[in-house]
Each structure stands twice: as structure tokens, then as C-alpha cells.
Amino acid sequence: MFGNIAICCGRSSQSLGNRICEILGIDPEPVEFIQFSNGNLMVNFTGESVREKDVFIIQSGERSIFQDRDRSFGKVSGDIIELLQMIYALKDSAGRITAVTPYFPYARSDKKDKPRIPISAKMLFDLIESVQADRVLTMTLHCPQSQGFSNIPVDQLHADGVFMEKILSFGTEKLAFVAPDSGSIMNNDFLAMHTARSIREEGGTPDIITGYVKKIRVDDSETPHVRTVEGVDDLTGRTVIINDDETLSGKSLVMCAEIVAERGAKDVYAFVTHGILSGNSVKRIENSCMTKLFVTDTVEFNTDAAEKVVNGPLKKIETLSVARVFAEAINRIHKGRSLSSLFLGK
């Protein structure tokens, strides 16, 4: 058994880290980040000793495109070095160190599909292990099999429970879950199944169908596709749910929303765990037929900067916090309890 929980927040996840600390009823460990004129970084923990404590270092490997990237720590590579330095600074005193990466760095680089390119997700797991972290806690890897890259334990959390609560709040039983591509079919079907189960448990009669958008490239350019919806023909009067792991440009989400709207969808809601969102994507989503896009705070989203891009308040993008999911997972890891009941269906 280790000592008390200690939470350390890197600069890419301070808002989420502070919310986690509030839920756990503890203060984050004070840490000083010193940036030298040559671009080098020094991390200095200025608080009390963390000797033999159960330390959780929270640092996402991605930021919203609206975050300040003019300085090195505002870039993904700088945030990775910051995470590694924080772990390395505490390795000789902490009882155990867990790297909490709400968005795992380079999660999409999980295969070698061209010659002479790195599998960077594997490299990042190796780096985290090399600075003597004991385990990794993350949320919704782009490829769940990436956990096999790591030689130390990896726990992958999901935002499904948070998403389902919001879906149930819509108060409708006539739903359609439409995956934006074939790679998202299983996640969408899973969410549909458990939403139906919850509606039944509350005494309702769910009327739920599922399908996916099939995209076939017809030439070498980026945009032309033949687009069809497999599994559903008529969406008249239905509330459509689109679920994906992350979005940067928003093109697939908007295209999916347009297709289901053509088939009679009443409302179209997209639920995305990691909302990286470029400047153009915000305009694209705000001008789309999508009713609303929900993202989580695994990636910090700068609402003020986004509103400057669209010259007004955001109407179609809302952040749902997953702090309570991480807080409960941290508490269970600390106490040596199972995480399985945090997942839907357990």
C-alpha cells in the first residue's frame, strides 16, 4: 500500500487536473516550470515531500489548435518533454507514479503503413517507461490495441457514460446511432445498445436503429467520395447520434450530419471524446446542419479564441467534463480496486 494520493498537473491539462483535485478533495502539488532563453525547460516541485506517495501526473499529449503555440511548452513535443521531466523528477521519491494522459500523445501513429516511418505511439510508451513511470492511465486510444505497445500496465477509460447521460437527457426514445465511418461502427453500436438498456430500465420503450456512413474514394484528391449510409434508409423524425474518438477538421462529422439530414433526421448530435478542432472546423460546425457537437475536456478547448474566429458566441460546441471519471479511476487505482465497473455494461 502506498501513501496518500498526490496530483501533479502539467500545463496542457491544468483545468482538468484542478477539477479532478476538487472531486478528490485534495490540492494539486505545487510545481514551477522554468523556461530558459535557449528553450530548455526545468521542472521544480516546490511543495512538501512526495516520498512514498501515490503520484498521478496529469498531462495530455494534445491541445486545441487555439492554445498558445508560440512558446515551446504550447506544442505537443514540448508538452511531452514536460511530462517526462515531471515523472523523472519524482521517480526517486514517489512510491508509485502513474502517467495520466487524457489524450495519449501521437495516438494516431499506431502502425507502419509506409516504409521508413516511426510507430510513434509505441515510442511514447517506451519513453514513459524509460523515465520509470509505473503505469499509464488514458482515455479512448485511437486504436485500443496500442495498449499492447506498453511494457507497463495501461488503463484505458471511456467517456461513454458521460455521453449516455446527455443522450438520455434529450428525452426521446426514437434514436438512430450513425457511425461517421466504418472504423467507428463498434463504438456507435455499443453506445446504442447501452442507451436502449437504460431507457428500458427507466420504463421506456426504445426505438433505436444503427448504421454507418460508407465513404468510397473515387480519385486521388482529398474530398471527392461516393457517400452512402449503410443500414438505414429513413431517418424521419429521429434524433441522430454520431460518436467518434476525435476530430480535427470536422469534415467527416459535418458530412455525416448532412447525409442523415437528407434522410429526414430531426436533430443531429455529435459526441467526440477528443475535440482538437482547428479554426476552420469551428466555422464549419457552426455553419452546419448539426444541432450540437459535444466534446470532452481531455483536450483543453479555448472558447474565447474560438468565439473570436466566428465573431460571436459558440452555439453548437459544448464541453462535457470527464473529470469525475478520472477522479474515480485514480481513487480506485490507489485503493487497489477494479476499474471494470466504470465501464458501461459492467
C-alpha positions in Angstrom: 0.0 0.0 0.0 1.3 3.4 -1.0 1.0 6.7 0.9 -1.6 9.4 0.1 -2.6 10.4 -3.4 -0.6 13.3 -4.9 -1.8 15.0 -8.1 0.7 16.9 -10.3 -0.7 18.9 -13.2 1.2 19.7 -16.4 0.5 22.9 -18.3 -1.6 21.2 -21.0 -4.1 19.8 -18.5 -4.3 22.2 -15.7 -8.1 22.9 -15.9 -8.9 19.2 -16.0 -6.3 18.4 -13.3 -7.8 21.1 -11.0 -11.3 19.6 -11.5 -10.0 16.2 -10.6 -8.4 17.6 -7.4 -11.7 19.3 -6.4 -13.6 16.0 -6.8 -10.9 14.1 -4.7 -10.8 16.9 -2.1 -7.1 17.5 -2.4 -4.8 20.3 -3.7 -2.5 19.8 -6.6 1.2 19.6 -5.9 2.8 23.0 -6.5 5.2 22.9 -9.4 7.3 25.5 -11.1 8.2 25.5 -14.8 11.3 27.5 -15.6 11.8 28.2 -19.3 15.3 29.3 -20.2 16.2 31.7 -23.0 17.7 28.8 -25.1 14.3 27.0 -24.9 15.3 24.5 -22.3 12.9 23.6 -19.5 13.4 22.9 -15.8 10.7 21.4 -13.7 10.8 22.2 -9.9 8.4 20.7 -7.4 8.3 23.4 -4.6 5.9 21.7 -2.2 6.3 19.2 0.6 7.9 15.8 0.0 6.0 13.2 -2.0 8.1 10.4 -0.6 6.3 7.1 -0.9 3.1 8.8 -2.1 0.9 7.5 -4.9 1.7 10.2 -7.5 -0.6 10.8 -10.6 0.9 13.2 -13.2 -1.8 14.7 -15.5 -0.6 15.9 -18.9 -2.5 15.5 -22.2 -0.5 15.0 -25.4 -2.5 17.4 -27.5 -4.0 20.8 -27.3 -6.8 22.7 -29.0 -5.4 24.4 -32.1 -6.5 27.7 -30.3 -4.0 27.2 -27.5 -0.9 29.4 -27.5 1.8 27.5 -29.5 4.3 30.4 -29.8 6.3 29.0 -26.9 7.8 25.6 -26.8 5.6 24.3 -24.0 2.5 25.1 -26.0 3.5 22.5 -28.6 3.0 18.7 -28.4 6.7 18.0 -28.3 7.2 20.5 -25.5 4.3 19.0 -23.5 5.8 15.5 -23.9 9.2 16.7 -22.6 7.4 18.4 -19.7 5.5 15.1 -18.8 8.8 13.1 -19.0 10.6 15.6 -16.8 7.9 15.6 -14.2 8.0 11.9 -13.9 11.8 11.8 -13.9 12.0 14.5 -11.2 9.9 12.4 -8.8 11.0 8.8 -9.6 13.4 8.5 -6.7 11.0 9.6 -4.0 7.4 8.7 -5.1 6.1 5.3 -4.0 4.4 4.9 -7.4 4.0 7.1 -10.4 1.1 7.0 -12.9 1.2 9.0 -16.1 -2.3 10.2 -16.7 -2.5 11.2 -20.3 -6.2 12.0 -21.1 -5.2 12.3 -24.7 -2.3 10.0 -25.4 0.5 11.6 -27.4 0.7 10.5 -31.1 -2.1 8.1 -30.6 -2.9 8.0 -34.3 0.7 6.9 -35.2 -0.1 3.3 -34.3 1.1 1.4 -37.4 3.7 1.4 -40.1 1.8 2.0 -43.3 4.7 3.5 -45.2 8.4 2.5 -45.4 10.8 4.2 -43.0 8.3 5.9 -40.7 8.1 5.6 -36.9 5.3 4.0 -34.9 5.4 7.0 -32.6 2.7 5.7 -30.2 5.0 2.8 -29.4 7.9 5.2 -29.0 5.9 7.3 -26.5 5.1 4.3 -24.4 8.8 3.3 -24.4 9.7 6.9 -23.3 7.2 6.9 -20.4 8.6 3.6 -19.2 12.2 4.8 -19.6 11.7 7.6 -17.1 10.4 5.0 -14.7 6.6 5.6 -14.6 4.8 2.6 -13.2 1.6 2.7 -15.2 -0.4 4.8 -17.7 -4.0 6.0 -17.3 -5.6 7.3 -20.5 -8.9 7.8 -22.3 -10.1 6.4 -25.7 -7.0 5.4 -27.6 -7.4 5.8 -31.4 -6.5 2.1 -31.6 -7.2 0.2 -28.4 -4.6 -2.5 -29.4 -2.0 0.2 -28.8 -2.1 -0.8 -25.1 0.0 -3.8 -26.3 2.9 -1.4 -27.1 3.5 -0.8 -23.4 5.5 -3.0 -21.0 3.9 -1.3 -18.0 0.1 -1.5 -17.1 -2.2 0.7 -19.2 -5.8 1.5 -18.2 -8.0 3.0 -20.9 -11.1 4.9 -19.7 -14.0 5.9 -21.9 -16.5 8.8 -22.0 -19.5 6.6 -22.9 -21.1 7.1 -19.5 -20.9 10.9 -19.7 -22.2 10.8 -23.3 -25.1 8.5 -22.4 -26.3 10.8 -19.6 -26.5 13.7 -22.1 -28.3 11.5 -24.7 -30.9 10.4 -22.1 -31.5 14.0 -21.2 -32.8 14.6 -24.7 -36.0 12.8 -23.5 -36.6 10.9 -26.8 -36.8 7.2 -27.4 -36.7 7.4 -31.2 -33.0 7.5 -31.9 -30.5 6.5 -34.7 -26.8 5.9 -34.0 -24.9 6.5 -37.2 -21.1 6.0 -37.3 -19.2 8.6 -39.4 -17.0 5.8 -40.9 -16.6 2.1 -40.7 -13.9 2.4 -38.0 -16.5 3.8 -35.6 -19.2 1.2 -36.0 -18.4 -0.8 -32.9 -18.3 2.2 -30.6 -21.6 3.6 -32.0 -23.3 0.2 -31.7 -22.0 -0.2 -28.2 -23.4 3.2 -27.2 -26.7 2.5 -28.9 -27.1 -0.9 -27.0 -26.5 0.6 -23.6 -28.7 3.6 -24.3 -31.5 1.2 -25.2 -30.9 -0.7 -22.0 -31.0 2.4 -19.9 -34.3 3.5 -21.5 -35.8 0.1 -20.7 -34.6 0.3 -17.1 -36.4 3.6 -16.8 -39.6 2.0 -18.0 -39.4 3.3 -21.6 -39.7 1.6 -25.0 -36.6 2.4 -27.1 -36.9 2.7 -30.8 -33.3 2.7 -31.9 -31.6 1.8 -35.2 -28.0 1.9 -36.2 -26.0 2.4 -39.4 -22.8 3.9 -40.8 -21.6 6.3 -43.5 -19.7 4.4 -46.2 -17.1 6.6 -48.0 -15.5 5.4 -51.2 -12.7 7.4 -52.7 -13.1 7.9 -56.5 -9.8 9.6 -57.2 -6.6 10.8 -55.6 -7.9 14.1 -54.2 -8.9 14.5 -50.6 -12.5 15.4 -51.0 -14.4 13.5 -53.7 -16.2 10.5 -52.3 -19.3 8.4 -53.1 -21.2 8.6 -49.9 -24.0 6.3 -48.7 -25.5 5.3 -45.4 -25.4 1.6 -44.8 -28.1 0.0 -42.5 -30.6 2.9 -42.5 -32.9 4.3 -45.2 -35.4 6.5 -43.5 -34.5 8.7 -40.5 -37.7 10.8 -40.5 -38.4 12.1 -37.0 -35.4 10.5 -35.4 -32.7 12.1 -33.3 -29.4 11.0 -34.7 -26.3 10.4 -32.6 -22.8 10.4 -34.2 -20.0 9.1 -32.0 -16.2 9.3 -32.8 -12.9 9.2 -30.8 -11.5 12.6 -32.1 -12.0 15.3 -34.6 -9.6 17.9 -36.0 -11.2 19.4 -39.2 -14.8 18.3 -38.5 -15.3 17.4 -42.2 -16.4 13.8 -41.6 -18.8 14.9 -38.8 -20.4 17.6 -41.0 -20.6 15.3 -44.0 -22.3 12.7 -41.9 -24.7 15.3 -40.5 -25.6 16.4 -44.0 -26.3 12.9 -45.2 -28.6 12.0 -42.2 -30.4 15.3 -42.5 -31.1 14.4 -46.1 -32.8 11.3 -44.9 -35.1 13.1 -42.6 -33.2 13.4 -39.2 -34.9 15.7 -36.8 -31.8 16.6 -34.8 -28.2 15.6 -35.2 -25.8 15.4 -32.2 -22.2 14.5 -32.4 -20.3 13.2 -29.4 -16.5 13.2 -29.7 -14.1 12.4 -26.9 -11.1 14.4 -28.1 -12.1 17.7 -29.7 -8.8 19.1 -31.1 -10.7 21.3 -33.6 -8.9 23.6 -36.0 -10.0 27.2 -36.6 -11.8 26.2 -39.8 -13.5 23.3 -38.1 -15.3 25.7 -35.7 -16.7 27.8 -38.5 -17.6 24.6 -40.4 -19.5 23.2 -37.4 -21.2 26.4 -36.5 -22.4 26.8 -40.1 -23.5 23.2 -40.5 -26.9 21.5 -40.1 -25.6 19.8 -36.9 -27.6 20.6 -33.9 -24.7 20.4 -31.5 -21.2 18.9 -31.1 -20.2 17.7 -27.6 -16.5 17.2 -26.8 -14.8 16.4 -23.5 -12.1 18.2 -21.6 -9.4 15.7 -22.4 -8.1 18.4 -24.7 -8.4 21.9 -23.3 -10.6 24.0 -25.6 -10.1 27.8 -25.7 -13.7 29.0 -26.0 -12.7 32.7 -26.1 -10.3 32.2 -29.0 -12.9 30.1 -30.9 -15.5 32.8 -30.4 -13.1 35.3 -32.0 -12.9 33.1 -35.0 -16.7 33.0 -35.5 -17.2 36.6 -34.3 -19.7 35.7 -31.7 -20.7 33.1 -29.1 -20.5 29.5 -29.9 -23.9 27.9 -30.4 -23.0 24.4 -31.5 -20.0 23.3 -29.5 -20.2 22.3 -25.8 -17.7 20.7 -23.5 -18.6 17.8 -21.2 -16.2 17.2 -18.3 -14.7 13.7 -17.7 -13.0 14.8 -14.5 -15.2 12.6 -12.4 -14.4 9.5 -14.5 -10.6 10.2 -14.0 -11.1 11.0 -10.3 -12.9 7.7 -9.6 -10.3 5.8 -11.6 -7.5 7.4 -9.6 -9.2 6.7 -6.4 -9.7 3.0 -7.4 -6.2 2.5 -8.6 -4.9 4.0 -5.3 -7.1 1.6 -3.3 -6.2 -1.4 -5.5 -9.8 -1.8 -6.7 -11.1 -2.9 -10.1 -11.9 -0.3 -12.8 -14.3 -2.5 -14.7 -17.5 -1.2 -13.1 -16.6 2.3 -14.5 -17.4 0.9 -18.0 -20.9 0.6 -19.4 -22.2 -3.0 -19.2 -20.3 -3.9 -16.0 
